[in-house]
Amino acid sequence: MSGVQHHLLLCATPTKALCGDPAIGTASWNRLKQLVRELGLEEPGRPQGVVLRTKADCLRVCCDGPVLLIWPEGLTYGGVTPERIERIVQEHVVGGVPIEEWIVRRTPFSRPLPPG
């Protein structure tokens, strides 16, 4: 395995829906799973590394939900819908170009990670 390229955390089914519609979160999660599989992003032999995905209850952003946090960049996208998921995966995860107008928070690592 080449390592991990990205880890995508989606606040998809919050127990307390304070920031977004749980139905949109569920639909966004289903689309994310489908895209990651279709594009082969979770294949262990992928030269760029695998893309991990995690469904979260709450990412403590509490605005413009559902939200999607992408590591290692520490960028959080707001207003995530199945349609936006497609663009985020294609443009940011695969293409390396974040979609600035949808970013609601930046949480970069405070120090570099030690070599693995």
DSSP file (Angstrom, degrees, kcal/mol; ACC not computed):
  #  RESIDUE AA STRUCTURE BP1 BP2  ACC     N-H-->O    O-->H-N    N-H-->O    O-->H-N    TCO  KAPPA ALPHA  PHI   PSI    X-CA   Y-CA   Z-CA
    1    1 A M              0   0    0      0, 0.0    44,-0.2     0, 0.0     3,-0.1   0.000 360.0 360.0 360.0 141.3    0.0    0.0    0.0
    2    2 A S        -     0   0    0     42,-0.9     2,-0.2    44,-0.4    43,-0.1   0.449 360.0-108.1 -85.3  -1.8    1.2    3.5   -0.9
    3    3 A G        -     0   0    0     41,-0.2    47,-2.7    46,-0.0     2,-0.5  -0.688  50.6 -44.5 106.6-164.2   -0.2    5.2    2.2
    4    4 A V  E     -a   50   0A   0     45,-0.3    47,-0.2    -2,-0.2     3,-0.1  -0.932  38.0-177.7-113.3 126.2   -3.1    7.5    2.6
    5    5 A Q  E    S-     0   0A   0     45,-2.9     2,-0.3    -2,-0.5    46,-0.2   0.909  72.7  -5.2 -83.3 -49.5   -3.7   10.4    0.3
    6    6 A H  E     -a   51   0A   0     44,-1.2    46,-2.6    66,-0.1     2,-0.4  -0.974  51.9-148.8-143.7 155.0   -6.7   11.9    1.9
    7    7 A H  E     -aB  52  71A   0     64,-2.0    64,-2.5    -2,-0.3     2,-0.6  -0.991  18.7-159.2-124.5 121.7   -9.1   11.2    4.8
    8    8 A L  E     -aB  53  70A   0     44,-2.8    46,-2.6    -2,-0.4     2,-0.6  -0.895   6.3-171.0-105.4 120.4  -12.7   12.5    4.2
    9    9 A L  E     -aB  54  69A   0     60,-2.9    60,-3.0    -2,-0.6     2,-0.5  -0.950   5.0-168.2-114.7 117.9  -14.9   12.9    7.2
   10   10 A L  E     -aB  55  68A   0     44,-2.6    46,-3.2    -2,-0.6     2,-1.6  -0.920  22.4-142.7-112.4 122.0  -18.5   13.7    6.5
   11   11 A C  E     +a   56   0A   0     56,-2.6    56,-0.4    -2,-0.5    46,-0.2  -0.660  48.7 149.2 -76.2  91.6  -20.9   14.9    9.2
   12   12 A A        +     0   0    0     -2,-1.6    14,-0.2    44,-1.3    -1,-0.2   0.824  58.4  22.9-105.3 -37.4  -23.7   12.9    7.7
   13   13 A T  S    S-     0   0    0     43,-1.0    -1,-0.2    -3,-0.3    45,-0.1  -0.554  71.8-171.3-135.8  70.3  -26.1   11.7   10.3
   14   14 A P        -     0   0    0      0, 0.0     3,-0.3     0, 0.0    44,-0.1  -0.341  23.6-142.4 -65.3 140.6  -26.0   13.9   13.4
   15   15 A T  S    S+     0   0    0      1,-0.3     2,-0.5    -2,-0.0    43,-0.1   0.817 102.0  38.2 -71.2 -29.1  -27.9   12.8   16.4
   16   16 A K  S    S-     0   0    0     41,-0.2     2,-2.3    -3,-0.0     3,-0.3  -0.924  85.8-148.2-120.7 103.1  -28.8   16.4   17.1
   17   17 A A        +     0   0    0     -2,-0.5    -2,-0.0    -3,-0.3    48,-0.0  -0.444  44.7 141.8 -75.7  78.1  -29.4   18.1   13.7
   18   18 A L  S    S+     0   0    0     -2,-2.3    -1,-0.2     1,-0.1     3,-0.1   0.698  74.4  25.2 -89.9 -21.6  -28.1   21.6   14.7
   19   19 A C  S    S+     0   0    0     -3,-0.3    46,-1.8     1,-0.3     2,-0.3   0.563 120.6   8.6-124.1 -10.2  -26.4   22.5   11.4
   20   20 A G  S    S-     0   0    0     44,-0.1    -1,-0.3    43,-0.0    47,-0.0  -0.995  77.5 -80.6-166.3 167.1  -28.0   20.5    8.6
   21   21 A D    >>  -     0   0    0     44,-0.4     4,-2.0    -2,-0.3     3,-0.6  -0.651  30.8-148.1 -78.1 118.6  -30.7   18.2    7.3
   22   22 A P  H 3> S+     0   0    0      0, 0.0     4,-2.4     0, 0.0     5,-0.2   0.801  97.6  59.2 -58.9 -29.4  -29.9   14.6    8.2
   23   23 A A  H 3> S+     0   0    0      2,-0.2     4,-2.1     1,-0.2     5,-0.1   0.898 107.1  45.5 -67.0 -39.2  -31.6   13.4    4.9
   24   24 A I  H <> S+     0   0    0     -3,-0.6     4,-2.5     2,-0.2    -1,-0.2   0.886 111.7  53.8 -68.9 -38.1  -29.2   15.5    2.8
   25   25 A G  H  X S+     0   0    0     -4,-2.0     4,-2.4     2,-0.2    -2,-0.2   0.915 109.3  47.4 -60.2 -44.1  -26.3   14.1    5.0
   26   26 A T  H  X S+     0   0    0     -4,-2.4     4,-2.4   -14,-0.2    -2,-0.2   0.919 112.9  47.8 -64.5 -44.5  -27.4   10.6    4.3
   27   27 A A  H  X S+     0   0    0     -4,-2.1     4,-2.0     1,-0.2    -2,-0.2   0.887 112.2  50.3 -64.0 -38.3  -27.7   11.2    0.6
   28   28 A S  H  X S+     0   0    0     -4,-2.5     4,-2.5     2,-0.2    -2,-0.2   0.908 110.0  50.5 -66.1 -41.9  -24.3   12.9    0.5
   29   29 A W  H  X S+     0   0    0     -4,-2.4     4,-2.6     1,-0.2     5,-0.2   0.921 109.6  50.5 -61.1 -45.2  -22.7    9.9    2.4
   30   30 A N  H  X S+     0   0    0     -4,-2.4     4,-2.0     1,-0.2    -1,-0.2   0.896 112.1  47.1 -62.2 -39.4  -24.2    7.5    0.0
   31   31 A R  H  X S+     0   0    0     -4,-2.0     4,-2.7     2,-0.2    -1,-0.2   0.893 110.5  52.6 -68.8 -38.9  -22.8    9.5   -3.0
   32   32 A L  H  X S+     0   0    0     -4,-2.5     4,-2.5     2,-0.2     5,-0.2   0.940 110.1  47.9 -61.0 -47.6  -19.4    9.8   -1.4
   33   33 A K  H  X S+     0   0    0     -4,-2.6     4,-2.0     1,-0.2    -1,-0.2   0.928 113.1  48.9 -57.4 -46.1  -19.2    6.0   -0.8
   34   34 A Q  H  X S+     0   0    0     -4,-2.0     4,-3.1    -5,-0.2    -2,-0.2   0.921 112.4  47.0 -62.1 -46.6  -20.3    5.4   -4.4
   35   35 A L  H  X S+     0   0    0     -4,-2.7     4,-2.6     2,-0.2     6,-0.3   0.917 109.8  52.3 -63.9 -44.5  -17.8    7.8   -5.9
   36   36 A V  H  <>S+     0   0    0     -4,-2.5     5,-2.0    -5,-0.2     6,-0.7   0.907 115.7  42.0 -59.7 -41.5  -14.8    6.5   -3.9
   37   37 A R  H ><5S+     0   0    0     -4,-2.0     3,-1.4    -5,-0.2    -2,-0.2   0.952 114.3  49.9 -68.9 -49.8  -15.6    3.0   -5.0
   38   38 A E  H 3<5S+     0   0    0     -4,-3.1    -2,-0.2     1,-0.3    -1,-0.2   0.864 113.6  45.9 -58.6 -38.4  -16.3    3.9   -8.7
   39   39 A L  T 3<5S-     0   0    0     -4,-2.6    -1,-0.3    -5,-0.2    -2,-0.2   0.459 109.1-122.6 -86.8  -0.8  -13.1    5.9   -9.0
   40   40 A G  T X 5 +     0   0    0     -3,-1.4     3,-1.2    -4,-0.3    -3,-0.2   0.776  63.2 144.4  68.1  26.4  -11.0    3.2   -7.3
   41   41 A L  T 3 < +     0   0    0     -5,-2.0    10,-2.2    -6,-0.3    -4,-0.1   0.667  67.6  52.0 -74.1 -15.8   -9.8    5.7   -4.7
   42   42 A E  T 3  S+     0   0    0     -6,-0.7    -1,-0.3     8,-0.2     8,-0.1   0.296  77.2 125.3-102.5  10.2   -9.8    3.0   -2.0
   43   43 A E    X   -     0   0    0     -3,-1.2     3,-2.0     1,-0.1     6,-0.1  -0.555  60.5-139.3 -71.4 125.3   -7.7    0.5   -3.9
   44   44 A P  T 3  S+     0   0    0      0, 0.0   -42,-0.9     0, 0.0   -41,-0.2   0.782 100.4  53.7 -57.1 -29.5   -4.6   -0.5   -1.8
   45   45 A G  T 3  S+     0   0    0    -44,-0.2    -2,-0.1   -43,-0.1    -3,-0.0   0.372  73.8 132.0 -88.0   6.2   -2.3   -0.4   -4.9
   46   46 A R    X   -     0   0    0     -3,-2.0     3,-1.8     1,-0.2   -44,-0.4  -0.420  56.1-140.8 -62.4 121.2   -3.3    3.2   -5.9
   47   47 A P  T 3  S+     0   0    0      0, 0.0    -1,-0.2     0, 0.0     3,-0.1   0.820  99.9  49.7 -56.5 -35.2    0.0    5.0   -6.5
   48   48 A Q  T 3  S-     0   0    0      1,-0.3     2,-0.1   -45,-0.0    -2,-0.1   0.610 121.8-102.8 -78.6 -10.8   -1.2    8.3   -4.9
   49   49 A G    <   -     0   0    0     -3,-1.8   -45,-0.3    -6,-0.1    -1,-0.3  -0.245  44.8 -63.3 103.5 162.2   -2.4    6.4   -1.8
   50   50 A V  E     -a    4   0A   0    -47,-2.7   -45,-2.9    -6,-0.1   -44,-1.2  -0.346  38.2-130.1 -79.5 161.6   -5.8    5.4   -0.7
   51   51 A V  E     -a    6   0A   0    -10,-2.2     2,-0.2   -46,-0.2   -44,-0.2  -0.968  23.7-157.5-112.0 116.9   -8.7    7.8    0.1
   52   52 A L  E     -a    7   0A   0    -46,-2.6   -44,-2.8    -2,-0.6     2,-0.4  -0.620   5.0-161.6 -90.0 152.5  -10.3    6.9    3.4
   53   53 A R  E     -a    8   0A   0     -2,-0.2     2,-0.4   -46,-0.2   -44,-0.2  -0.998   7.1-175.3-136.2 141.2  -13.8    8.0    4.3
   54   54 A T  E     -a    9   0A   0    -46,-2.6   -44,-2.6    -2,-0.4     2,-0.6  -0.999  21.2-138.9-137.6 132.8  -15.5    8.2    7.7
   55   55 A K  E     -a   10   0A   0     -2,-0.4     2,-0.3   -46,-0.2   -44,-0.2  -0.827  30.3-164.2 -89.5 122.6  -19.1    9.0    8.5
   56   56 A A  E     -a   11   0A   0    -46,-3.2   -44,-1.3    -2,-0.6   -43,-1.0  -0.762  26.6-146.1-109.5 153.1  -19.1   11.3   11.6
   57   57 A D  S    S-     0   0    0      1,-0.3     2,-0.3    -2,-0.3   -41,-0.2   0.893  87.1  -6.6 -78.3 -44.9  -21.9   12.3   14.0
   58   58 A C        -     0   0    0    -44,-0.1    -1,-0.3   -43,-0.1   -46,-0.0  -0.971  44.4-170.0-155.4 135.6  -20.5   15.8   14.5
   59   59 A L        -     0   0    0     -2,-0.3    -1,-0.1    -3,-0.2     9,-0.0   0.264  50.3-117.6-108.0   8.5  -17.4   17.7   13.4
   60   60 A R  S    S+     0   0    0      1,-0.1    -2,-0.0     2,-0.0     0, 0.0   0.785  86.6 110.8  61.4  32.8  -18.1   20.7   15.7
   61   61 A V        -     0   0    0      2,-0.0    -1,-0.1    44,-0.0     3,-0.1   0.798  50.3-173.6 -97.1 -42.6  -18.4   23.2   12.9
   62   62 A C        +     0   0    0      1,-0.1     2,-0.3     2,-0.0   -42,-0.0   0.795  47.4  89.2  54.7  38.8  -22.2   23.7   13.4
   63   63 A C  S    S+     0   0    0      1,-0.0    16,-0.2   -44,-0.0   -44,-0.1  -0.959  87.0   5.5-155.6 146.7  -22.8   25.9   10.4
   64   64 A D  S    S-     0   0    0     -2,-0.3    15,-5.7    14,-0.1    16,-0.4   0.820  98.8-140.4  54.2  36.9  -23.7   25.2    6.8
   65   65 A G  S    S+     0   0    0    -46,-1.8   -44,-0.4    13,-0.2     2,-0.2  -0.287  75.8  61.8 -78.9 166.1  -24.1   21.5    7.3
   66   66 A P  S    S-     0   0    0      0, 0.0    14,-2.6     0, 0.0     2,-0.3   0.585  78.0-169.0 -62.7 153.2  -23.7   18.8    6.3
   67   67 A V        -     0   0    0    -56,-0.4   -56,-2.6    12,-0.2     2,-0.5  -0.873  16.4-152.9-119.5 152.6  -19.9   19.5    6.3
   68   68 A L  E     -BC  10  77A   0      9,-2.1     9,-3.0    -2,-0.3     2,-0.5  -0.986   7.2-159.8-127.3 119.5  -17.0   17.6    4.9
   69   69 A L  E     -BC   9  76A   0    -60,-3.0   -60,-2.9    -2,-0.5     2,-0.5  -0.864   7.2-160.4-100.4 129.5  -13.5   17.8    6.5
   70   70 A I  E  >> -BC   8  75A   0      5,-2.8     4,-1.9    -2,-0.5     5,-1.6  -0.948  17.9-129.6-116.3 119.4  -10.6   16.8    4.3
   71   71 A W  E  45S+B    7   0A   0    -64,-2.5   -64,-2.0    -2,-0.5    -2,-0.0  -0.820  79.9  27.4-102.9 148.8   -7.3   15.8    5.8
   72   72 A P  T  45S+     0   0    0      0, 0.0    37,-0.5     0, 0.0    -1,-0.2  -0.992 124.8  50.4 -89.1  -2.7   -4.4   16.4    5.6
   73   73 A E  T  45S-     0   0    0     35,-0.1    -2,-0.2     2,-0.1    34,-0.1   0.807  93.7-138.0 -65.6 -28.2   -5.3   19.9    4.3
   74   74 A G  T  <5 +     0   0    0     -4,-1.9    33,-3.8     1,-0.3     2,-0.4   0.820  47.8 151.7  74.1  30.7   -7.7   20.6    7.2
   75   75 A L  E   < -CD  70 106A   0     -5,-1.6    -5,-2.8    31,-0.2     2,-0.5  -0.820  31.0-157.7 -98.9 133.5  -10.3   22.1    4.9
   76   76 A T  E     -CD  69 105A   0     29,-2.7    28,-3.1    -2,-0.4    29,-1.3  -0.950   3.6-156.0-114.2 123.6  -14.0   21.9    5.8
   77   77 A Y  E     -CD  68 103A   0     -9,-3.0    -9,-2.1    -2,-0.5     3,-0.3  -0.780  11.2-153.5 -94.7 139.4  -16.6   22.3    3.1
   78   78 A G        +     0   0    0     24,-2.5   -13,-0.2    -2,-0.4   -11,-0.2  -0.669  68.4  31.4-108.0 166.3  -20.1   23.5    4.0
   79   79 A G  S    S-     0   0    0    -15,-5.7     2,-0.3    -2,-0.2    -1,-0.2   0.850  78.0-172.9  60.3  36.7  -23.5   22.9    2.4
   80   80 A V        +     0   0    0    -14,-2.6    -1,-0.2   -16,-0.4   -52,-0.2  -0.478  10.5 167.6 -73.0 124.0  -22.4   19.5    1.2
   81   81 A T     >  -     0   0    0     -2,-0.3     4,-2.7   -53,-0.1     5,-0.2  -0.769  53.3 -96.9-122.5 169.2  -25.0   17.8   -1.1
   82   82 A P  H  > S+     0   0    0      0, 0.0     4,-1.5     0, 0.0    -2,-0.0   0.879 126.9  50.9 -56.0 -36.5  -24.6   14.8   -3.3
   83   83 A E  H  > S+     0   0    0      2,-0.2     4,-1.5     1,-0.2     5,-0.1   0.910 111.0  46.6 -68.1 -42.3  -23.9   17.1   -6.2
   84   84 A R  H  > S+     0   0    0      1,-0.2     4,-3.0     2,-0.2     5,-0.2   0.884 105.8  60.4 -67.0 -37.5  -21.3   19.1   -4.3
   85   85 A I  H  X S+     0   0    0     -4,-2.7     4,-2.8     1,-0.2     5,-0.3   0.919 102.6  53.1 -54.2 -44.4  -19.7   15.8   -3.2
   86   86 A E  H  X S+     0   0    0     -4,-1.5     4,-2.4     1,-0.2    -1,-0.2   0.930 112.2  42.9 -59.5 -46.7  -19.1   14.9   -6.8
   87   87 A R  H  X>S+     0   0    0     -4,-1.5     4,-3.2     2,-0.2     5,-0.5   0.906 113.7  51.6 -66.8 -41.1  -17.3   18.2   -7.6
   88   88 A I  I  X>S+     0   0    0     -4,-3.0     4,-1.9     2,-0.2     5,-1.8   0.931 113.1  44.6 -62.4 -45.6  -15.3   18.1   -4.4
   89   89 A V  I  <>S+     0   0    0     -4,-2.8     5,-2.7    -5,-0.2     6,-0.3   0.947 119.3  41.9 -64.6 -47.4  -14.1   14.6   -5.0
   90   90 A Q  I  <>S+     0   0    0     -4,-2.4     5,-1.4    -5,-0.3    -2,-0.2   0.944 126.5  30.0 -66.0 -48.3  -13.3   15.2   -8.7
   91   91 A E  I  <5S+     0   0    0     -4,-3.2     6,-3.0    -5,-0.2    -3,-0.2   0.913 132.7  24.9 -83.6 -43.8  -11.7   18.7   -8.3
   92   92 A H  I  X<S+     0   0    0     -4,-1.9     4,-1.3    -5,-0.5    -3,-0.2   0.953 128.4  34.8 -87.6 -56.8  -10.1   18.6   -4.8
   93   93 A V  I  4<S+     0   0    0     -5,-1.8    -3,-0.2     2,-0.2    -4,-0.2   0.949 134.7  23.1 -68.6 -49.5   -9.4   15.0   -4.0
   94   94 A V  I  4<S+     0   0    0     -5,-2.7    -3,-0.2    -6,-0.2    -4,-0.2   0.916 133.8  36.2 -82.8 -45.9   -8.5   13.7   -7.5
   95   95 A G  T  4<S-     0   0    0     -5,-1.4    -3,-0.2    -6,-0.3    -2,-0.2   0.668  96.4-130.2 -86.6 -17.2   -7.5   17.0   -9.1
   96   96 A G     <  +     0   0    0     -4,-1.3    -4,-0.3     1,-0.2    -3,-0.1   0.619  68.9 118.2  80.7  12.3   -5.8   18.7   -6.2
   97   97 A V        -     0   0    0     -6,-3.0    -1,-0.2    -9,-0.1    -2,-0.1  -0.911  56.3-143.0-118.1 106.6   -7.7   22.0   -6.5
   98   98 A P        -     0   0    0      0, 0.0     2,-1.1     0, 0.0     3,-0.1  -0.252  18.6-121.2 -62.1 152.9   -9.9   23.0   -3.5
   99   99 A I    >   -     0   0    0      1,-0.2     3,-1.8     2,-0.0     4,-0.5  -0.797  29.0-166.9 -97.6  92.9  -13.2   24.7   -4.3
  100  100 A E  G >  S+     0   0    0     -2,-1.1     3,-1.4     1,-0.3    -1,-0.2   0.812  77.0  60.8 -54.4 -41.2  -12.6   27.9   -2.4
  101  101 A E  G 3  S+     0   0    0      1,-0.3    -1,-0.3    -3,-0.1    -2,-0.0   0.658 106.1  47.9 -68.8 -13.5  -16.1   29.3   -2.4
  102  102 A W  G <  S+     0   0    0     -3,-1.8   -24,-2.5   -25,-0.0     2,-0.4   0.470  84.0 109.1-101.7  -3.8  -17.5   26.3   -0.5
  103  103 A I  E <   +D   77   0A   0     -3,-1.4   -26,-0.3    -4,-0.5     3,-0.1  -0.609  35.5 172.2 -78.7 126.3  -14.8   26.2    2.3
  104  104 A V  E     +     0   0A   0    -28,-3.1     2,-0.3    -2,-0.4   -27,-0.2   0.557  64.9  19.6-108.8 -13.6  -16.2   27.3    5.7
  105  105 A R  E     -D   76   0A   0    -29,-1.3   -29,-2.7   -27,-0.0     2,-0.5  -0.983  55.6-153.8-157.4 145.1  -13.2   26.5    7.9
  106  106 A R  E     +D   75   0A   0     -2,-0.3   -31,-0.2   -31,-0.2   -32,-0.1  -0.987  17.3 169.5-120.5 123.3   -9.5   25.9    7.6
  107  107 A T        -     0   0    0    -33,-3.8     3,-0.1    -2,-0.5   -32,-0.1  -0.619  13.5-179.6-132.3  72.9   -7.8   23.8   10.3
  108  108 A P        -     0   0    0      0, 0.0   -34,-0.1     0, 0.0   -35,-0.1  -0.311  40.9 -89.4 -72.2 158.0   -4.3   23.0    9.2
  109  109 A F        -     0   0    0    -37,-0.5     4,-0.0     1,-0.1    -2,-0.0  -0.410  31.3-137.6 -60.6 142.1   -1.9   20.9   11.3
  110  110 A S  S    S+     0   0    0      1,-0.1    -1,-0.1    -3,-0.1     0, 0.0   0.701  85.0  17.4 -79.5 -18.6    0.0   23.2   13.7
  111  111 A R  S    S-     0   0    0      0, 0.0    -1,-0.1     0, 0.0    -2,-0.0  -0.981  95.6 -87.2-146.4 156.6    3.2   21.4   13.0
  112  112 A P        -     0   0    0      0, 0.0    -2,-0.1     0, 0.0     0, 0.0  -0.304  46.1-110.8 -63.3 147.5    4.5   19.0   10.4
  113  113 A L        -     0   0    0      1,-0.1     3,-0.1    -4,-0.0    -4,-0.0  -0.538  36.6-106.5 -74.3 143.8    3.8   15.3   10.8
  114  114 A P        -     0   0    0      0, 0.0    -1,-0.1     0, 0.0     0, 0.0  -0.378  48.6 -84.8 -67.3 151.9    6.8   13.2   11.6
  115  115 A P              0   0    0      0, 0.0     0, 0.0     0, 0.0     0, 0.0  -0.289 360.0 360.0 -58.2 141.8    8.0   11.0    8.7
  116  116 A G              0   0    0     -3,-0.1    -3,-0.0     0, 0.0     0, 0.0   0.417 360.0 360.0 -98.0 360.0    6.1    7.7    8.6
